[in-house]
Amino acid sequence: MKNMTINNSEVSPLTHLTEKEERFRERTQNFAKHYVMPLVFEMDKSAQIDRGLIEKIFEQGLMSIEIPIEYGGRNGSFFDSIIAIEEMAVVDPAVAVFIDVQNTLVINTIMRWGTEEQKRKYLPMLAKNTVGAFSITEKEAGSDATALSCKAKNVDGGYLLNGEKHWVTNAAEADIFIIFAKEQKTEGEEGRLTAFIVDRRETNGLTICDSEEKMGIRASSTCNIILENVFVPKENVLRAIGRGLNIALETLTDGRIGIGAQMLGLARGAFIAAVEYAQTRKQFGQTISNFQGIHFPLAQMSTEIEAARLFVYHVARLKSAKSDFKELFTLSSMTKLFASQVAEKVVSQGLEIFGGKGYMKGNILEKLYRDAKIGKIYEGTSNMQLRLIARSFNIKI
Ligand SMILES: Cc1cc2nc3c(=O)[nH]c(=O)nc-3n(C[C@H](O)[C@H](O)[C@H](O)COP(=O)(O)OP(=O)(O)OC[C@H]3O[C@@H](n4cnc5c(N)ncnc54)[C@H](O)[C@@H]3O)c2cc1C
């Protein structure tokens, strides 16, 4: 990794926040505590995010963090999005991914690649009350996204989209979809991969299937979507026909930092609960935190959480500073890989500190244990992150 030179006056510890960032963190923490925490188990059970909560999340500005003021947003930074995702995940990783997809994938894509017309049309609605989703995966195209077969047929004034998309986060609540499809060509010719903005309120032929029953992050919706002759005007092509791969790669690079933040918050949530329990549960006439067999794993957990925090913050700061894409590309994969490993380990150790209680429904560790697994799967599995990291030292893949 190359070193960057900066002025002495610019050097500040990675975990130091500006006053504005600190205020934003506190507001998000309070919001999560007062409005999300009381609903966590009910939403996990019913496998949906409370409608009233979604309205409050919009009112709080958490669905429009980086949208500039002129489009109705909070005018915050990428780092602010990371703070919000982390703090939300301390309380509920399912709600964290709801805001993560909106900010780091959907809004990010439109702000970065959208035309002025697209920004004027879609950013204000995303800031106000419209949920977004980002859809690449298909039945036969998971890790290998280039294998996708959803087709875009060129017709008068736009494109007709046909195909089936899998496992789209936020799809149950979303109206705006970023959908990746290939140009329909004649037999034997490969169409170019392209990203389209699809507003389901303005088109026919888009069916959202029921949300999947999942092991973890259950309140977050994950639906297949079916596209049958969905007309998309040519004005809704993102950047240009054939730019889909760039858009996907660059957007997911940022998205992976978001998943790193989600996993960091989840690990913090598990740690906080385990410390509290260790200080109150008594066995052998004393609190279990007195036993070395309990406080040593807690010390190990806090050390690993701190390492994950430094990693996530470092890469988020680099992203906010508009660092070189190649550098970010590798580091964001490392961040997601590492933070998801830490989360899984920390939550497992935390659950053991709760003993049998940690294994019971209604215990937060039981829930976080189920939630943690997804960090190693979506936005590229851990194997895919390792593959991308290996590319940076010129290993032929
Ligand atoms: C809850 C949830 C939410 C999701 N949300 C979205 C979303 O919003 N939008 C979206 O587009 N997608 C979404 N996905 C899809 C997700 O990104 C994919 O599941 C993921 O990329 C892996 O693809 P796959 O499941 O098809 O696994 P596969 O690609 O079939 O992989 C299976 C196994 O093979 C390994 N493997 C594959 N290729 C290689 C290789 N070359 N080298 C080594 N190992 C390899 C993988 O690491 C994995 O262990 C979501 C998935 C889930 C579960």
The ligand as an SDF file (V2000), in Angstrom:
LIG
                    3D

 53 58  0  0  0  0  0  0  0  0999 V2000
  -29.6910  -11.3770    2.7970 C   0  0  0  0  0  0  0  0  0  0  0  0
  -29.1290  -11.1080    1.4380 C   0  0  0  0  0  0  0  0  0  0  0  0
  -29.2920   -9.8480    0.8750 C   0  0  0  0  0  0  0  0  0  0  0  0
  -28.7990   -9.5990   -0.4160 C   0  0  0  0  0  0  0  0  0  0  0  0
  -28.9980   -8.3600   -0.9840 N   0  0  0  0  0  0  0  0  0  0  0  0
  -28.6280   -8.1490   -2.2790 C   0  0  0  0  0  0  0  0  0  0  0  0
  -28.9470   -6.9260   -2.9330 C   0  0  0  0  0  0  0  0  0  0  0  0
  -29.5260   -6.0060   -2.3580 O   0  0  0  0  0  0  0  0  0  0  0  0
  -28.6040   -6.7920   -4.2470 N   0  0  0  0  0  0  0  0  0  0  0  0
  -27.9530   -7.7730   -4.9340 C   0  0  0  0  0  0  0  0  0  0  0  0
  -27.6560   -7.5860   -6.1090 O   0  0  0  0  0  0  0  0  0  0  0  0
  -27.6040   -8.9500   -4.3180 N   0  0  0  0  0  0  0  0  0  0  0  0
  -27.9360   -9.1570   -3.0120 C   0  0  0  0  0  0  0  0  0  0  0  0
  -27.6210  -10.3580   -2.3910 N   0  0  0  0  0  0  0  0  0  0  0  0
  -26.8660  -11.3640   -3.1230 C   0  0  0  0  0  0  0  0  0  0  0  0
  -25.4460  -11.5400   -2.5920 C   0  0  0  0  0  0  0  0  0  0  0  0
  -24.6480  -10.4320   -2.9490 O   0  0  0  0  0  0  0  0  0  0  0  0
  -24.9150  -12.8760   -3.1300 C   0  0  0  0  0  0  0  0  0  0  0  0
  -25.5860  -13.8790   -2.3890 O   0  0  0  0  0  0  0  0  0  0  0  0
  -23.4170  -13.0210   -2.9850 C   0  0  0  0  0  0  0  0  0  0  0  0
  -22.7470  -12.1550   -3.8460 O   0  0  0  0  0  0  0  0  0  0  0  0
  -22.9410  -14.4570   -3.2690 C   0  0  0  0  0  0  0  0  0  0  0  0
  -23.5200  -15.0060   -4.4150 O   0  0  0  0  0  0  0  0  0  0  0  0
  -24.1990  -16.4790   -4.3430 P   0  0  0  0  0  0  0  0  0  0  0  0
  -25.0830  -16.4630   -3.1410 O   0  0  0  0  0  0  0  0  0  0  0  0
  -24.8150  -16.7570   -5.6570 O   0  0  0  0  0  0  0  0  0  0  0  0
  -23.0140  -17.4690   -4.0550 O   0  0  0  0  0  0  0  0  0  0  0  0
  -22.0880  -18.2000   -5.1610 P   0  0  0  0  0  0  0  0  0  0  0  0
  -21.5100  -17.1860   -6.0590 O   0  0  0  0  0  0  0  0  0  0  0  0
  -22.8350  -19.3240   -5.7530 O   0  0  0  0  0  0  0  0  0  0  0  0
  -20.9310  -18.7740   -4.2320 O   0  0  0  0  0  0  0  0  0  0  0  0
  -21.0690  -20.0020   -3.5040 C   0  0  0  0  0  0  0  0  0  0  0  0
  -19.7340  -20.2560   -2.8070 C   0  0  0  0  0  0  0  0  0  0  0  0
  -18.7040  -20.3910   -3.7840 O   0  0  0  0  0  0  0  0  0  0  0  0
  -17.6460  -19.4810   -3.4990 C   0  0  0  0  0  0  0  0  0  0  0  0
  -17.0520  -19.0400   -4.7620 N   0  0  0  0  0  0  0  0  0  0  0  0
  -17.6880  -18.6320   -5.8990 C   0  0  0  0  0  0  0  0  0  0  0  0
  -16.7980  -18.3050   -6.8480 N   0  0  0  0  0  0  0  0  0  0  0  0
  -15.5600  -18.4770   -6.2980 C   0  0  0  0  0  0  0  0  0  0  0  0
  -14.2240  -18.3000   -6.7750 C   0  0  0  0  0  0  0  0  0  0  0  0
  -13.9580  -17.8310   -7.9910 N   0  0  0  0  0  0  0  0  0  0  0  0
  -13.2060  -18.5830   -5.9200 N   0  0  0  0  0  0  0  0  0  0  0  0
  -13.4460  -19.0490   -4.6660 C   0  0  0  0  0  0  0  0  0  0  0  0
  -14.6790  -19.2300   -4.1750 N   0  0  0  0  0  0  0  0  0  0  0  0
  -15.7330  -18.9550   -4.9750 C   0  0  0  0  0  0  0  0  0  0  0  0
  -18.3100  -18.3440   -2.7200 C   0  0  0  0  0  0  0  0  0  0  0  0
  -17.3530  -17.6530   -1.9230 O   0  0  0  0  0  0  0  0  0  0  0  0
  -19.3160  -19.1070   -1.8790 C   0  0  0  0  0  0  0  0  0  0  0  0
  -18.6780  -19.6240   -0.7460 O   0  0  0  0  0  0  0  0  0  0  0  0
  -28.0940  -10.6130   -1.1200 C   0  0  0  0  0  0  0  0  0  0  0  0
  -27.9240  -11.8710   -0.5140 C   0  0  0  0  0  0  0  0  0  0  0  0
  -28.4400  -12.1240    0.7290 C   0  0  0  0  0  0  0  0  0  0  0  0
  -28.2430  -13.4900    1.3280 C   0  0  0  0  0  0  0  0  0  0  0  0
  1  2  1  0
  2  3  1  0
  2 52  2  0
  3  4  2  0
  4  5  1  0
  4 50  1  0
  5  6  2  0
  6  7  1  0
  6 13  1  0
  7  8  2  0
  7  9  1  0
  9 10  1  0
 10 11  2  0
 10 12  1  0
 12 13  2  0
 13 14  1  0
 14 15  1  0
 14 50  1  0
 15 16  1  0
 16 17  1  0
 16 18  1  0
 18 19  1  0
 18 20  1  0
 20 21  1  0
 20 22  1  0
 22 23  1  0
 23 24  1  0
 24 25  2  0
 24 26  1  0
 24 27  1  0
 27 28  1  0
 28 29  2  0
 28 30  1  0
 28 31  1  0
 31 32  1  0
 32 33  1  0
 33 34  1  0
 33 48  1  0
 34 35  1  0
 35 36  1  0
 35 46  1  0
 36 37  1  0
 36 45  1  0
 37 38  2  0
 38 39  1  0
 39 40  1  0
 39 45  2  0
 40 41  1  0
 40 42  2  0
 42 43  1  0
 43 44  2  0
 44 45  1  0
 46 47  1  0
 46 48  1  0
 48 49  1  0
 50 51  2  0
 51 52  1  0
 52 53  1  0
M  END
$$$$
